[in-house]
Structure formats: structure tokens, C-alpha cells
Amino acid sequence: MGGASVCVLPIPNRDRDMKKPLLASLLCLAVLPAACTWVNPSAGGTGVRVAYDGNVSGCRNAGEVGVSVTDKVAFYHRSDLKVRDELETLARNEAATLPADTIKPLEEPHDGSQRFQAYVCGRTLVRQRDVARDALPPPANGETQTFPVKEHR
């Protein structure tokens, strides 16, 4: 008996097969902006230096700064260098509000977070003194007012 063999091929479901690439594309588009962040230095933050060598002798403690950024989005781990750079920029911006003019890392970054110690090492003290001096009322008639001729640092 010459039997006939039948080959059954699945008929693709166009709707289901079209949805998979579309969902994957939408997921990638949703995750992409979260992975790309930019931290811009503030006007005050640009004047804050980082004591990479740890030398803060002669400085006054101004407080501690804790900052954090996103270090991974879903399964994507961001560049360690980019995360460190953003943490430093955020710490400089925050230190400027204390006010402080120098920061020193207290620890290595961990899970997108890092702590810094903030210090006043001179420039901020001079600025604060100048602001306080400018806030003084002008001298009365016949009185004199003195100012330093040279800044000593």
C-alpha cells in the first residue's frame, strides 16, 4: 500500500510574530533615555576643587555630602568612569551650597552612591569675609574704614 505522508507545517500567526519585534523595540526605546543621563556643573560647583591627593591640611571641615546616580538600568550597567564623573560633579554642586570650596572622597563609589567630606580651604573664607564687609553700613561722617591691601593665603 502506497501510503501518503503528510507534512504539517505551522502557519505563522502574523499578529503574534509582528508583536515580538515591536515590543522589543519599544522596550529598548524606553530604557535608552534612562541610561543616558548628564549631570551639569552648577555655577558654584565649578569653583569647588577635588582633593585627589587627600591633602586638606589647613582647611576647615564644612560637612559631609552624599550623592547618588543611576549606575544600571534594567540589565545595562553604565560605565564606571561615567558614574564616577557624575558623582563627583553632583558632590561639587552640593558642596558649593554649604558653602565649601574643596571636597575629598570618603569612600569608593558603591551601587551608584558615594560620600565626600567638604572643606573650606581659603577661597570661600575670603568670599564670606568680603560679603560680610560689603554688608556693613558705610562709615559715618568723619570716620574712616580700612581694608587689607593684600590677600594672605
C-alpha positions in Angstrom: 0.0 0.0 0.0 1.4 3.2 -1.0 0.5 5.4 1.9 0.8 9.1 1.5 2.8 11.0 4.1 1.6 14.3 5.3 4.0 17.1 6.4 2.3 19.6 8.7 4.0 23.0 8.8 2.9 25.6 11.3 1.2 28.5 9.7 2.7 31.7 11.2 0.4 33.9 13.1 1.2 37.3 11.6 -0.2 39.3 14.5 1.8 37.4 17.2 5.1 37.4 15.2 4.8 41.1 14.5 4.3 42.0 18.1 7.5 40.5 19.4 9.9 42.8 17.5 7.7 45.7 18.1 7.7 45.1 21.9 11.4 44.6 21.9 11.9 47.9 20.1 9.6 49.8 22.4 11.4 48.3 25.4 14.8 49.5 24.0 13.4 53.0 23.4 12.0 53.2 26.9 15.3 52.1 28.5 17.6 54.2 26.4 16.9 57.7 27.8 17.2 56.4 31.4 20.7 55.1 30.5 21.8 58.4 29.2 22.0 61.0 31.9 24.0 64.1 32.1 24.9 66.0 35.3 25.9 69.6 34.6 28.1 71.5 37.0 26.4 74.5 38.7 28.0 77.9 38.7 29.2 77.4 42.3 30.2 73.8 41.7 32.8 74.8 39.1 34.7 76.6 41.8 34.9 73.5 44.1 38.1 71.6 43.7 38.6 67.8 44.4 41.5 66.9 46.7 42.6 63.8 44.8 45.8 63.6 46.9 43.7 63.9 50.2 45.7 67.0 51.3 43.3 69.2 53.2 45.7 70.4 55.8 44.8 74.0 56.9 41.2 73.5 55.8 38.1 73.8 58.0 35.6 70.9 57.9 32.3 72.1 56.3 30.3 68.9 56.4 29.6 65.7 54.6 28.0 65.3 51.2 26.3 62.1 50.0 25.3 61.8 46.3 23.9 59.1 44.1 23.2 58.4 40.4 21.8 55.5 38.5 24.5 53.0 37.9 22.4 50.4 36.0 19.2 50.4 34.0 17.5 47.0 33.8 20.3 44.7 32.7 22.6 47.5 31.4 25.5 48.6 33.7 26.6 52.1 33.0 30.3 52.9 32.5 32.2 53.1 35.8 34.1 56.2 34.6 30.8 58.0 33.7 29.2 57.1 37.1 32.3 58.4 39.0 32.3 61.6 36.9 28.7 62.3 37.6 29.1 61.6 41.3 32.0 64.0 41.5 30.0 66.7 39.7 27.0 66.3 42.0 29.2 66.4 45.1 30.9 69.6 43.8 27.5 71.2 43.2 26.2 70.2 46.6 29.4 71.3 48.4 29.0 74.8 46.8 25.7 75.2 48.7 27.3 74.6 52.1 29.5 76.7 51.2 32.7 74.8 50.7 35.5 75.1 48.2 37.1 71.6 48.4 35.8 68.0 48.6 37.6 64.8 49.3 36.1 61.3 48.7 35.5 59.3 51.8 34.9 56.0 50.0 34.8 54.4 46.7 31.5 54.5 44.7 29.2 51.6 45.5 25.9 50.9 43.7 25.9 54.5 42.3 26.4 56.2 45.6 29.4 57.9 47.2 30.2 60.1 50.2 32.5 63.1 50.2 33.9 65.3 53.0 33.6 69.0 52.3 36.1 71.6 53.4 36.7 75.3 53.4 40.3 75.8 52.4 40.6 79.6 51.9 38.8 80.9 48.9 35.4 80.6 50.5 36.6 82.2 53.7 37.8 85.2 51.7 34.5 85.4 49.8 32.5 85.2 53.0 34.6 87.9 54.6 34.1 90.2 51.6 30.3 89.6 51.6 30.2 90.4 55.4 32.3 93.5 54.8 30.1 94.7 52.0 27.0 94.2 54.3 28.4 96.7 56.8 26.9 100.1 56.9 29.0 102.9 55.4 31.1 104.9 57.9 29.5 107.9 59.4 30.8 111.4 58.6 34.4 111.8 59.8 35.0 108.1 60.4 37.4 106.0 58.4 37.1 102.5 57.1 40.2 100.3 56.5 40.6 97.4 54.1 43.5 94.9 53.7 45.9 95.8 50.9 46.9 92.2 50.0 45.1 88.9 50.5 47.2 86.5 52.5 46.6 82.8 51.8 
